[in-house]
Amino acid sequence: MAEAEDQLEIKFRLNDGSDIGPKSFPSATTVASLKETILAQWPKEKENGPRTVKDVKLISAGRILENNRTVGECRNPLCDIPEVVTTMHVVVQPPPLEKEKKATKGPKQNKCVCVIL
């Protein structure tokens, strides 16, 4: 019975309303591991999917979950009710555009113009 209490049923809600899961995870599972699970189970037919764990943000009970925290640490009091599936929202950050990458690489140069009348 104690082993079942250490498990948490989680489903991941994608931005289009579809779900991944539900699946059972131990409470010692890190948020980064959850994100890796999402990457592995991401539907192939969906465009603009995440490429790395850094592209994914998980939101539970209105909070963005940090990668180094465990599911047990992020647990909502409502999750203590037996046989309840916790829904976590998945947000995918789009990769930065090439123009933004080029602009951030070089040091910022101030351009001053003096006009003498």
All heavy atoms as an XYZ file, in Angstrom:
901
protein
N       0.821     -1.191      0.000
C       0.000      0.000      0.000
C       0.863      1.252      0.000
O       0.546      2.227     -0.662
C      -0.902     -0.063      1.231
C      -2.136      0.780      1.145
S      -3.256      0.167     -0.099
C      -4.759      0.672      0.573
N       1.984      1.228      0.760
C       2.864      2.399      0.800
C       3.495      2.647     -0.560
O       3.758      3.779     -0.930
C       3.953      2.200      1.860
N       3.726      1.571     -1.303
C       4.312      1.728     -2.636
C       3.347      2.445     -3.572
O       3.754      3.257     -4.384
C       4.665      0.348     -3.185
C       5.444      0.401     -4.471
C       5.884     -0.971     -4.910
O       6.497     -1.682     -4.099
O       5.611     -1.309     -6.080
N       2.061      2.172     -3.452
C       1.066      2.844     -4.287
C       0.967      4.325     -3.934
O       0.705      5.152     -4.789
C      -0.289      2.171     -4.135
N       1.195      4.666     -2.658
C       1.134      6.061     -2.251
C       2.312      6.848     -2.803
O       2.238      8.056     -2.960
C       1.099      6.158     -0.727
C      -0.194      5.653     -0.135
C      -0.180      5.657      1.380
O       0.784      6.179      1.961
O      -1.129      5.134      1.969
N       3.430      6.192     -3.076
C       4.607      6.860     -3.625
C       4.490      7.069     -5.131
O       5.368      7.650     -5.737
C       5.872      6.064     -3.302
C       6.219      6.110     -1.827
O       5.836      7.080     -1.138
O       6.869      5.157     -1.366
N       3.431      6.559     -5.732
C       3.201      6.709     -7.163
C       2.223      7.859     -7.404
O       1.323      8.095     -6.612
C       2.624      5.425     -7.751
C       3.542      4.235     -7.657
C       4.672      4.313     -8.663
O       4.490      4.763     -9.782
N       5.843      3.861     -8.257
N       2.421      8.550     -8.515
C       1.546      9.661     -8.866
C       1.099      9.472    -10.308
O       1.932      9.252    -11.190
C       2.325     10.965     -8.715
C       1.549     12.247     -8.604
C       0.685     12.239     -7.357
C       2.502     13.420     -8.520
N      -0.197      9.502    -10.555
C      -0.743      9.404    -11.906
C      -0.726     10.793    -12.531
O      -1.339     11.717    -12.002
C      -2.179      8.888    -11.879
C      -2.324      7.416    -11.661
C      -1.933      6.591    -12.872
O      -2.301      6.941    -14.005
O      -1.245      5.590    -12.669
N      -0.011     10.932    -13.654
C       0.123     12.235    -14.304
C      -0.221     12.105    -15.773
O       0.184     11.150    -16.445
C       1.565     12.773    -14.172
C       1.954     12.909    -12.703
C       1.713     14.115    -14.879
C       3.398     13.292    -12.491
N      -0.985     13.091    -16.275
C      -1.171     13.205    -17.717
C      -0.704     14.603    -18.115
O      -0.750     15.546    -17.322
C      -2.619     12.953    -18.150
C      -3.598     14.033    -17.804
C      -4.964     13.688    -18.376
C      -5.992     14.694    -17.910
N      -7.321     14.390    -18.418
N      -0.217     14.704    -19.321
C       0.356     15.949    -19.821
C      -0.561     16.532    -20.887
O      -0.828     15.880    -21.896
C       1.757     15.699    -20.382
C       2.676     15.055    -19.379
C       2.938     13.703    -19.429
C       3.252     15.817    -18.384
C       3.776     13.110    -18.502
C       4.080     15.230    -17.448
C       4.354     13.874    -17.512
N      -1.055     17.726    -20.665
C      -1.965     18.394    -21.595
C      -1.145     19.281    -22.521
O      -0.440     20.185    -22.075
C      -2.974     19.215    -20.793
C      -3.951     20.068    -21.571
C      -5.088     19.331    -22.253
N      -5.676     18.214    -21.571
C      -6.790     18.245    -20.857
N      -7.444     19.356    -20.676
N      -7.259     17.145    -20.312
N      -1.242     19.011    -23.813
C      -0.524     19.790    -24.814
C      -1.327     21.035    -25.174
O      -2.516     21.139    -24.854
C      -0.270     18.936    -26.047
C       0.455     17.600    -25.783
C       0.662     16.846    -27.084
C       1.761     17.818    -25.070
N      -0.683     21.975    -25.874
C      -1.335     23.258    -26.168
C      -2.552     23.135    -27.072
O      -3.405     24.011    -27.082
C      -0.335     24.266    -26.739
C       0.283     23.789    -28.034
O       0.101     22.647    -28.438
N       1.035     24.652    -28.674
N      -2.678     22.052    -27.822
C      -3.856     21.884    -28.685
C      -4.997     21.140    -27.988
O      -6.020     20.858    -28.592
C      -3.471     21.176    -29.987
C      -3.003     19.753    -29.767
O      -2.833     19.351    -28.599
O      -2.803     19.042    -30.770
N      -4.827     20.811    -26.708
C      -5.866     20.138    -25.941
C      -5.733     18.630    -25.897
O      -6.459     17.970    -25.159
N      -4.814     18.063    -26.674
C      -4.613     16.614    -26.617
C      -3.732     16.269    -25.410
O      -3.090     17.135    -24.824
C      -3.979     16.115    -27.919
O      -2.713     16.708    -28.107
N      -3.725     14.993    -25.045
C      -3.010     14.545    -23.851
C      -1.980     13.488    -24.176
O      -2.134     12.720    -25.128
C      -3.989     13.951    -22.827
C      -4.941     14.980    -22.251
O      -4.555     16.157    -22.174
O      -6.058     14.598    -21.874
N      -0.940     13.441    -23.338
C      -0.001     12.327    -23.295
C      -0.213     11.680    -21.930
O      -0.116     12.326    -20.908
C       1.461     12.804    -23.432
C       1.706     13.434    -24.794
C       2.422     11.637    -23.207
C       3.095     14.024    -24.962
N      -0.505     10.403    -21.915
C      -0.739      9.715    -20.651
C      -2.215      9.483    -20.432
O      -2.999      9.565    -21.365
N      -2.628      9.159    -19.236
C      -1.910      9.224    -17.967
C      -0.932      8.064    -17.782
O      -1.093      6.995    -18.360
C      -3.010      9.161    -16.922
C      -4.142      8.477    -17.587
C      -4.019      8.781    -19.050
N       0.077      8.339    -16.972
C       1.111      7.365    -16.677
C       1.490      7.520    -15.210
O       1.426      8.614    -14.663
C       2.323      7.612    -17.582
C       3.380      6.565    -17.490
C       4.474      6.803    -18.494
C       5.560      5.762    -18.304
N       6.692      5.976    -19.186
N       1.897      6.427    -14.603
C       2.255      6.441    -13.191
C       3.755      6.704    -13.035
O       4.582      6.099    -13.729
C       1.893      5.090    -12.566
O       2.146      5.119    -11.198
N       4.106      7.631    -12.133
C       5.494      7.987    -11.860
C       5.749      7.914    -10.364
O       4.889      8.321     -9.569
C       5.794      9.422    -12.325
C       5.723      9.610    -13.807
C       4.555     10.056    -14.395
C       6.814      9.346    -14.610
C       4.475     10.238    -15.759
C       6.743      9.526    -15.978
C       5.580      9.975    -16.557
N       6.947      7.451     -9.952
C       7.298      7.508     -8.527
C       7.460      8.964     -8.093
O       7.830      9.825     -8.897
C       8.641      6.776     -8.446
C       8.821      6.089     -9.752
C       7.947      6.771    -10.745
N       7.207      9.252     -6.815
C       7.304     10.629     -6.333
C       8.737     11.139     -6.348
O       8.968     12.343     -6.275
C       6.699     10.753     -4.937
O       7.410      9.937     -4.027
N       9.733     10.257     -6.476
C      11.137     10.668     -6.525
C      11.587     11.044     -7.943
O      12.734     11.441     -8.146
C      12.028      9.558     -5.983
N      10.706     10.947     -8.921
C      11.032     11.294    -10.303
C      11.257     12.792    -10.424
O      10.479     13.586     -9.912
C       9.891     10.872    -11.247
O       9.638      9.493    -11.078
C      10.235     11.152    -12.701
N      12.328     13.193    -11.108
C      12.597     14.621    -11.286
C      11.757     15.181    -12.429
O      11.297     14.436    -13.304
C      14.080     14.883    -11.593
O      14.418     14.248    -12.832
C      14.980     14.374    -10.488
N      11.582     16.488    -12.400
C      10.840     17.169    -13.461
C      11.565     16.993    -14.789
O      10.934     16.816    -15.834
C      10.633     18.654    -13.095
C      10.032     19.423    -14.253
C       9.757     18.775    -11.859
N      12.900     16.991    -14.763
C      13.671     16.775    -15.994
C      13.351     15.408    -16.599
O      13.240     15.273    -17.828
C      15.165     16.907    -15.712
N      13.168     14.386    -15.757
C      12.799     13.057    -16.262
C      11.410     13.063    -16.885
O      11.169     12.392    -17.890
C      12.841     12.028    -15.133
O      14.143     11.899    -14.635
N      10.492     13.828    -16.289
C       9.159     13.959    -16.878
C       9.248     14.581    -18.265
O       8.569     14.149    -19.195
C       8.250     14.811    -15.990
C       7.854     14.261    -14.629
C       6.996     15.273    -13.887
C       7.149     12.932    -14.750
N      10.098     15.601    -18.391
C      10.265     16.271    -19.684
C      10.860     15.315    -20.720
O      10.477     15.345    -21.889
C      11.131     17.505    -19.526
C      10.444     18.616    -18.748
C      11.341     19.822    -18.625
C      10.668     20.955    -17.877
N      11.521     22.155    -17.825
N      11.798     14.453    -20.294
C      12.362     13.466    -21.212
C      11.289     12.479    -21.674
O      11.265     12.076    -22.839
C      13.515     12.725    -20.538
C      14.742     13.600    -20.347
C      15.808     12.941    -19.501
O      15.658     11.764    -19.100
O      16.817     13.610    -19.240
N      10.382     12.123    -20.772
C       9.266     11.246    -21.125
C       8.369     11.921    -22.165
O       7.925     11.288    -23.124
C       8.447     10.888    -19.871
O       9.303     10.246    -18.931
C       7.277      9.991    -20.212
N       8.125     13.214    -21.970
C       7.300     13.966    -22.924
C       7.965     13.987    -24.293
O       7.315     13.782    -25.316
C       7.049     15.393    -22.412
C       6.140     15.343    -21.183
C       6.433     16.272    -23.496
C       6.049     16.654    -20.437
N       9.281     14.230    -24.330
C      10.000     14.240    -25.609
C       9.889     12.893    -26.313
O       9.677     12.834    -27.526
C      11.472     14.580    -25.386
C      11.803     16.027    -25.078
C      13.281     16.178    -24.755
C      11.438     16.928    -26.233
N      10.022     11.804    -25.548
C       9.970     10.465    -26.137
C       8.569     10.125    -26.647
O       8.431      9.413    -27.648
C      10.417      9.435    -25.109
N       7.525     10.627    -25.990
C       6.158     10.279    -26.361
C       5.455     11.369    -27.163
O       4.261     11.264    -27.426
C       5.345      9.975    -25.097
C       5.843      8.776    -24.355
C       5.004      8.462    -23.132
O       4.056      9.157    -22.798
N       5.358      7.389    -22.448
N       6.182     12.408    -27.554
C       5.570     13.509    -28.308
C       5.026     12.978    -29.631
O       5.724     12.267    -30.360
C       6.607     14.602    -28.571
C       5.979     15.848    -29.113
C       5.811     16.176    -30.420
C       5.427     16.929    -28.363
N       5.183     17.390    -30.524
C       4.935     17.874    -29.277
C       5.293     17.181    -27.004
C       4.322     19.057    -28.869
C       4.686     18.358    -26.613
C       4.207     19.284    -27.545
N       3.781     13.287    -29.971
C       3.197     12.794    -31.228
C       3.996     13.289    -32.441
O       4.257     14.482    -32.571
C       1.786     13.393    -31.218
C       1.517     13.759    -29.798
C       2.831     14.069    -29.185
N       4.398     12.377    -33.288
C       5.249     12.702    -34.445
C       4.525     13.575    -35.465
O       5.155     14.346    -36.181
C       5.738     11.421    -35.128
C       6.503     10.504    -34.222
C       7.763     11.146    -33.695
C       8.495     10.150    -32.798
N       9.282     10.786    -31.779
N       3.197     13.487    -35.529
C       2.460     14.258    -36.532
C       2.305     15.726    -36.154
O       1.923     16.539    -36.987
C       1.086     13.632    -36.792
C       0.124     13.691    -35.634
C       0.261     12.535    -34.644
O       1.140     11.674    -34.814
O      -0.519     12.521    -33.681
N       2.591     16.068    -34.916
C       2.458     17.470    -34.490
C       3.692     18.250    -34.908
O       4.817     17.821    -34.701
C       2.278     17.559    -32.976
C       0.995     16.940    -32.513
C       0.663     17.388    -31.125
C      -0.563     16.713    -30.606
N      -1.758     17.026    -31.334
N       3.447     19.426    -35.480
C       4.572     20.262    -35.880
C       4.997     21.151    -34.715
O       4.276     21.287    -33.728
C       4.210     21.110    -37.100
C       2.950     21.924    -36.925
C       2.549     22.613    -38.203
O       2.373     21.928    -39.220
O       2.411     23.836    -38.157
N       6.165     21.729    -34.814
C       6.732     22.600    -33.787
C       6.879     21.891    -32.449
O       6.642     22.472    -31.396
C       5.898     23.881    -33.613
C       5.841     24.698    -34.882
O       6.782     24.689    -35.669
N       4.744     25.385    -35.089
N       7.290     20.635    -32.488
C       7.515     19.887    -31.262
C       8.834     20.298    -30.614
O       9.700     20.905    -31.248
N       9.007     19.988    -29.346
C      10.241     20.340    -28.650
C      11.408     19.492    -29.144
O      11.229     18.331    -29.506
C       9.919     20.043    -27.188
C       8.853     19.005    -27.236
C       8.070     19.286    -28.478
N      12.597     20.089    -29.160
C      13.795     19.360    -29.578
C      14.589     18.866    -28.370
O      15.183     17.802    -28.415
C      14.686     20.254    -30.435
C      14.034     20.647    -31.732
C      14.962     21.487    -32.560
N      14.251     22.012    -33.723
C      14.657     23.039    -34.410
N      15.755     23.670    -34.087
N      13.954     23.452    -35.446
N      14.620     19.669    -27.317
C      15.371     19.315    -26.118
C      14.511     19.560    -24.884
O      13.442     20.170    -24.965
C      16.660     20.157    -25.981
O      16.295     21.524    -25.776
C      17.546     20.033    -27.204
N      15.009     19.122    -23.734
C      14.316     19.323    -22.468
C      14.182     20.815    -22.164
O      13.194     21.244    -21.567
C      15.082     18.591    -21.336
C      14.528     18.933    -19.978
C      15.040     17.092    -21.560
N      15.139     21.608    -22.611
C      15.106     23.053    -22.346
C      13.965     23.749    -23.087
O      13.564     24.847    -22.703
C      16.430     23.700    -22.729
C      17.573     23.292    -21.838
C      18.849     23.975    -22.244
C      19.985     23.565    -21.344
N      21.236     24.236    -21.706
N      13.449     23.130    -24.131
C      12.348     23.712    -24.903
C      10.986     23.513    -24.227
O      10.005     24.111    -24.641
C      12.271     23.089    -26.301
C      13.491     23.406    -27.149
O      14.213     24.357    -26.817
O      13.711     22.689    -28.145
N      10.930     22.674    -23.187
C       9.662     22.305    -22.560
C       9.557     22.956    -21.180
O      10.502     22.948    -20.404
C       9.565     20.772    -22.399
C       8.291     20.378    -21.681
C       9.649     20.085    -23.739
N       8.389     23.506    -20.900
C       8.066     23.992    -19.557
C       6.828     23.240    -19.092
O       5.870     23.078    -19.840
C       7.793     25.489    -19.559
C       9.019     26.329    -19.805
C       8.816     27.722    -19.268
C       9.993     28.594    -19.547
N      11.169     28.263    -18.802
N       6.875     22.766    -17.843
C       5.732     22.084    -17.250
C       5.091     23.000    -16.221
O       5.787     23.594    -15.392
C       6.170     20.796    -16.548
C       6.455     19.603    -17.437
C       6.885     18.413    -16.593
C       5.239     19.240    -18.253
N       3.771     23.097    -16.277
C       3.029     23.936    -15.343
C       2.053     23.045    -14.590
O       1.273     22.311    -15.194
C       2.274     25.057    -16.079
C       3.269     25.928    -16.854
C       1.456     25.884    -15.102
C       2.625     26.955    -17.746
N       2.122     23.125    -13.268
C       1.205     22.374    -12.417
C       0.704     23.299    -11.321
O       1.501     23.943    -10.638
C       1.919     21.170    -11.797
O       1.039     20.465    -10.953
N      -0.596     23.365    -11.164
C      -1.243     24.213    -10.159
C      -0.782     25.661    -10.286
O      -0.549     26.343     -9.300
C      -0.963     23.681     -8.754
N      -0.597     26.114    -11.528
C      -0.238     27.506    -11.773
C       1.228     27.837    -11.565
O       1.614     28.996    -11.648
N       2.061     26.831    -11.315
C       3.494     27.071    -11.090
C       4.316     26.392    -12.178
O       4.042     25.251    -12.553
C       3.939     26.523     -9.737
C       3.271     27.195     -8.565
C       3.808     26.655     -7.278
N       3.812     25.184     -7.328
C       3.907     24.403     -6.285
N       4.003     24.912     -5.097
N       3.906     23.096     -6.416
N       5.357     27.091    -12.632
C       6.313     26.484    -13.561
C       7.253     25.625    -12.738
O       7.848     26.096    -11.767
C       7.082     27.559    -14.350
C       6.109     28.375    -15.205
C       8.163     26.916    -15.208
C       6.752     29.531    -15.926
N       7.383     24.359    -13.109
C       8.183     23.417    -12.339
C       9.643     23.467    -12.775
O       9.946     23.502    -13.964
C       7.632     22.003    -12.512
C       6.147     21.837    -12.183
C       5.729     20.388    -12.365
C       5.842     22.305    -10.771
N      10.551     23.445    -11.800
C      11.987     23.492    -12.059
C      12.512     22.086    -12.308
O      12.072     21.124    -11.670
C      12.710     24.115    -10.870
C      12.262     25.532    -10.566
C      12.829     26.042     -9.254
O      13.786     25.427     -8.728
O      12.311     27.035     -8.753
N      13.505     21.965    -13.201
C      14.035     20.665    -13.605
C      14.618     19.853    -12.448
O      14.541     18.639    -12.445
C      15.114     20.829    -14.670
C      14.541     21.194    -16.007
O      13.346     21.085    -16.234
N      15.389     21.646    -16.904
N      15.233     20.506    -11.467
C      15.928     19.770    -10.405
C      15.002     19.323     -9.274
O      15.423     18.603     -8.390
C      17.069     20.607     -9.832
C      16.586     21.939     -9.289
O      15.450     22.339     -9.510
N      17.464     22.641     -8.599
N      13.748     19.716     -9.294
C      12.794     19.328     -8.252
C      12.189     17.963     -8.583
O      12.142     17.554     -9.741
C      11.666     20.362     -8.140
C      12.117     21.779     -8.019
C      12.156     22.412     -6.674
N      11.256     21.989     -5.661
C      10.293     22.722     -5.151
N      10.052     23.928     -5.610
N       9.563     22.259     -4.164
N      11.698     17.293     -7.561
C      11.043     16.003     -7.778
C       9.531     16.196     -7.821
O       9.016     17.228     -7.393
C      11.381     15.004     -6.653
O      10.846     15.486     -5.427
C      12.879     14.785     -6.540
N       8.855     15.184     -8.321
C       7.397     15.229     -8.391
C       6.812     15.332     -6.984
O       5.844     16.055     -6.749
C       6.858     13.976     -9.118
C       5.357     13.923     -9.080
C       7.356     13.944    -10.548
N       7.412     14.658     -6.030
C       6.939     14.708     -4.651
C       7.040     16.107     -4.060
O       6.183     16.529     -3.292
N       8.093     16.850     -4.412
C       8.262     18.217     -3.913
C       7.265     19.177     -4.547
O       6.893     20.180     -3.940
C       9.683     18.721     -4.195
C      10.757     18.004     -3.428
C      12.150     18.390     -3.881
O      12.314     18.941     -4.989
O      13.089     18.118     -3.126
N       6.847     18.887     -5.761
C       5.925     19.764     -6.493
C       4.471     19.370     -6.276
O       3.584     19.961     -6.870
C       6.238     19.707     -7.990
S       7.900     20.197     -8.408
N       4.247     18.385     -5.450
C       2.902     17.823     -5.268
C       1.918     18.861     -4.733
O       2.206     19.612     -3.826
C       2.965     16.640     -4.314
C       1.639     15.945     -4.128
C       1.772     14.762     -3.244
N       2.436     13.706     -4.016
C       2.649     12.497     -3.553
N       2.308     12.188     -2.338
N       3.227     11.592     -4.307
N       0.760     18.852     -5.304
C      -0.350     19.711     -4.905
C      -1.151     18.965     -3.827
O      -1.290     17.755     -3.916
C      -1.216     19.967     -6.145
C      -2.298     20.978     -5.923
O      -2.609     21.351     -4.814
N      -2.882     21.414     -7.015
N      -1.684     19.649     -2.819
C      -2.479     18.942     -1.797
C      -3.628     18.120     -2.380
O      -4.011     17.110     -1.811
C      -3.017     20.065     -0.915
C      -2.090     21.200     -1.117
C      -1.561     21.063     -2.519
N      -4.162     18.516     -3.523
C      -5.244     17.750     -4.144
C      -4.769     16.408     -4.674
O      -5.562     15.511     -4.918
C      -5.882     18.556     -5.276
C      -6.610     19.825     -4.851
C      -7.100     20.576     -6.083
C      -7.766     19.509     -3.937
N      -3.441     16.263     -4.875
C      -2.901     15.008     -5.403
C      -2.916     13.894     -4.372
O      -2.696     12.743     -4.706
C      -1.468     15.214     -5.890
S      -1.362     16.333     -7.268
N      -3.141     14.230     -3.099
C      -3.157     13.216     -2.057
C      -4.444     12.407     -2.048
O      -4.563     11.425     -1.342
C      -2.932     13.869     -0.687
C      -1.526     14.437     -0.562
O      -0.628     13.919     -1.256
O      -1.319     15.385      0.209
N      -5.423     12.812     -2.838
C      -6.666     12.061     -2.953
C      -6.385     10.825     -3.807
O      -5.824     10.936     -4.898
C      -7.768     12.927     -3.603
C      -7.998     14.185     -2.765
C      -9.052     12.132     -3.762
C      -8.888     15.200     -3.436
N      -6.729      9.639     -3.321
C      -6.439      8.428     -4.095
C      -7.176      8.410     -5.436
O      -8.279      8.925     -5.554
C      -6.913      7.289     -3.195
C      -7.495      7.901     -1.982
C      -7.375      9.377     -2.068
N      -6.538      7.804     -6.407
C      -7.086      7.591     -7.747
C      -7.407      8.884     -8.495
O      -8.311      8.928     -9.319
C      -8.335      6.703     -7.676
C      -8.063      5.329     -7.114
C      -9.306      4.469     -7.052
O     -10.261      4.748     -7.798
O      -9.322      3.525     -6.258
N      -6.656      9.945     -8.219
C      -6.828     11.202     -8.937
C      -5.653     11.359     -9.896
O      -4.501     11.152     -9.526
C      -6.885     12.398     -7.953
C      -6.821     13.716     -8.697
C      -8.147     12.329     -7.126
N      -5.955     11.711    -11.128
C      -4.921     11.939    -12.129
C      -4.568     13.428    -12.126
O      -5.442     14.277    -12.251
C      -5.391     11.502    -13.533
C      -4.342     11.825    -14.582
C      -5.722     10.027    -13.541
N      -3.287     13.729    -11.960
C      -2.817     15.107    -11.982
C      -2.557     15.516    -13.422
O      -1.903     14.792    -14.172
C      -1.510     15.240    -11.179
O      -1.754     14.821     -9.846
C      -1.002     16.666    -11.184
N      -3.072     16.665    -13.827
C      -2.837     17.188    -15.168
C      -1.778     18.263    -15.099
O      -1.899     19.212    -14.328
C      -4.121     17.774    -15.772
O      -5.118     16.751    -15.818
C      -3.876     18.305    -17.171
N      -0.720     18.095    -15.882
C       0.321     19.107    -16.005
C       0.260     19.665    -17.420
O       0.136     18.911    -18.380
C       1.698     18.518    -15.719
C       1.894     18.093    -14.301
S       3.590     17.625    -14.010
C       3.520     17.232    -12.272
N       0.327     20.967    -17.525
C       0.278     21.616    -18.827
C       1.675     21.720    -19.405
O       2.628     22.059    -18.698
C      -0.368     22.994    -18.714
C      -1.800     22.913    -18.303
N      -2.824     22.795    -19.200
C      -2.373     22.888    -17.080
C      -3.966     22.712    -18.548
N      -3.726     22.764    -17.261
N       1.796     21.436    -20.696
C       3.081     21.462    -21.390
C       3.120     22.691    -22.287
O       2.240     22.885    -23.120
C       3.272     20.191    -22.246
C       4.589     20.229    -22.980
C       3.165     18.945    -21.379
N       4.148     23.510    -22.109
C       4.362     24.683    -22.950
C       5.690     24.485    -23.670
O       6.705     24.186    -23.041
C       4.395     25.978    -22.105
C       4.677     27.178    -22.981
C       3.093     26.157    -21.356
N       5.673     24.637    -24.987
C       6.886     24.488    -25.787
C       7.366     25.865    -26.207
O       6.614     26.633    -26.809
C       6.634     23.612    -27.036
C       7.888     23.499    -27.874
C       6.129     22.247    -26.624
N       8.614     26.174    -25.868
C       9.207     27.440    -26.282
C       9.752     27.275    -27.690
O      10.501     26.328    -27.957
C      10.346     27.840    -25.358
C       9.898     28.226    -23.982
C      11.077     28.653    -23.135
O      12.045     27.932    -23.030
N      10.970     29.814    -22.536
N       9.409     28.183    -28.586
C       9.953     28.075    -29.939
C      11.450     28.374    -29.929
O      11.915     29.160    -29.100
C       9.175     29.141    -30.721
C       8.700     30.102    -29.699
C       8.522     29.329    -28.427
N      12.204     27.742    -30.827
C      13.634     28.024    -30.885
C      13.860     29.470    -31.319
O      13.062     30.035    -32.076
C      14.163     27.039    -31.926
C      12.976     26.617    -32.708
C      11.786     26.773    -31.826
N      14.949     30.093    -30.837
C      15.207     31.490    -31.216
C      15.486     31.602    -32.711
O      16.039     30.693    -33.337
C      16.433     31.869    -30.394
C      17.045     30.590    -29.964
C      15.967     29.557    -29.953
N      15.089     32.721    -33.283
C      15.307     32.963    -34.702
C      16.778     33.250    -34.964
O      17.510     33.680    -34.079
C      14.450     34.140    -35.166
C      12.933     33.958    -35.036
C      12.228     35.258    -35.389
C      12.459     32.835    -35.922
N      17.217     33.033    -36.190
C      18.612     33.263    -36.553
C      19.017     34.720    -36.357
O      20.120     35.018    -35.957
C      18.849     32.839    -38.012
C      18.750     31.347    -38.236
C      19.790     30.555    -37.459
O      20.942     31.021    -37.342
O      19.438     29.488    -36.939
N      18.108     35.651    -36.652
C      18.419     37.073    -36.484
C      18.706     37.390    -35.027
O      19.605     38.144    -34.711
C      17.269     37.941    -36.991
C      17.083     37.897    -38.477
C      15.908     38.760    -38.898
C      15.678     38.669    -40.391
N      14.517     39.465    -40.800
N      17.918     36.786    -34.112
C      18.129     37.025    -32.693
C      19.454     36.449    -32.234
O      20.133     37.036    -31.417
C      16.981     36.412    -31.885
C      15.658     37.101    -32.082
C      14.528     36.398    -31.348
O      14.791     35.403    -30.647
O      13.384     36.849    -31.481
N      19.838     35.294    -32.782
C      21.121     34.694    -32.414
C      22.277     35.591    -32.831
O      23.216     35.802    -32.084
C      21.284     33.325    -33.078
C      20.427     32.241    -32.465
C      20.703     30.922    -33.147
C      19.843     29.826    -32.608
N      20.089     28.552    -33.294
N      22.220     36.118    -34.054
C      23.287     36.974    -34.543
C      23.370     38.270    -33.740
O      24.448     38.767    -33.473
C      23.081     37.287    -36.020
C      23.297     36.090    -36.919
C      23.052     36.436    -38.373
C      23.206     35.199    -39.245
N      22.905     35.486    -40.639
N      22.237     38.799    -33.361
C      22.219     40.060    -32.623
C      22.805     39.895    -31.220
O      23.447     40.804    -30.709
C      20.805     40.605    -32.521
N      22.647     38.735    -30.614
C      23.130     38.544    -29.252
C      24.586     38.089    -29.206
O      25.201     38.151    -28.162
C      22.276     37.514    -28.501
O      22.293     36.287    -29.223
C      20.847     38.007    -28.339
N      25.162     37.654    -30.334
C      26.534     37.158    -30.328
C      27.556     38.272    -30.136
O      28.451     38.154    -29.328
C      26.845     36.396    -31.620
C      26.256     35.009    -31.654
C      26.708     34.270    -32.875
C      26.115     32.882    -32.903
N      26.485     32.149    -34.095
N      27.456     39.313    -30.898
C      28.464     40.369    -30.852
C      28.208     41.355    -29.735
O      27.089     41.484    -29.238
N      29.267     42.061    -29.310
C      29.048     43.079    -28.283
C      28.242     44.243    -28.859
O      28.340     44.570    -30.043
C      30.461     43.517    -27.898
C      31.301     43.166    -29.078
C      30.656     41.964    -29.716
N      27.464     44.834    -28.013
C      26.614     45.932    -28.451
C      27.485     47.166    -28.674
O      28.263     47.559    -27.817
C      25.545     46.213    -27.391
C      24.527     47.223    -27.827
C      23.446     47.370    -26.789
C      22.444     48.410    -27.239
N      21.405     48.598    -26.223
N      27.350     47.765    -29.844
C      28.121     48.953    -30.172
C      27.203     50.150    -30.130
O      26.131     50.150    -30.725
C      28.745     48.819    -31.558
C      29.772     47.700    -31.658
C      30.350     47.606    -33.061
O      29.854     48.254    -33.967
N      31.372     46.798    -33.212
N      27.651     51.167    -29.427
C      26.899     52.423    -29.406
C      27.325     53.258    -30.593
O      28.523     53.387    -30.875
C      27.155     53.192    -28.111
C      26.588     52.481    -26.914
O      25.616     51.748    -27.033
N      27.193     52.652    -25.761
N      26.396     53.791    -31.290
C      26.700     54.645    -32.434
C      26.263     56.050    -32.093
O      25.097     56.301    -31.880
C      25.979     54.141    -33.679
C      26.455     52.767    -34.119
C      25.770     52.333    -35.376
C      26.265     50.960    -35.789
N      25.639     50.485    -36.996
N      27.225     56.937    -32.069
C      26.936     58.327    -31.789
C      27.215     59.148    -33.047
O      28.145     58.887    -33.787
C      27.829     58.848    -30.663
S      27.515     58.013    -29.102
N      26.401     60.134    -33.236
C      26.574     61.029    -34.373
C      26.576     62.450    -33.842
O      25.691     62.843    -33.091
C      25.410     60.827    -35.388
C      25.554     61.793    -36.547
C      25.366     59.395    -35.870
N      27.582     63.182    -34.207
C      27.665     64.582    -33.808
C      27.439     65.452    -35.035
O      28.024     65.225    -36.091
C      29.028     64.926    -33.221
S      29.356     64.045    -31.689
N      26.598     66.436    -34.893
C      26.319     67.363    -35.985
C      26.653     68.759    -35.499
O      26.141     69.211    -34.474
C      24.831     67.275    -36.400
C      24.534     68.289    -37.494
C      24.488     65.861    -36.842
N      27.557     69.454    -36.247
C      27.917     70.817    -35.890
C      27.211     71.728    -36.868
O      27.369     71.625    -38.072
C      29.446     71.023    -35.972
C      30.107     70.055    -34.984
C      29.804     72.468    -35.690
C      31.585     70.050    -35.045
N      26.418     72.659    -36.342
C      25.668     73.564    -37.209
C      26.359     74.882    -37.345
O      27.006     75.438    -36.619
C      24.246     73.779    -36.671
C      23.393     72.502    -36.611
C      22.079     72.807    -35.944
C      23.151     71.948    -38.001
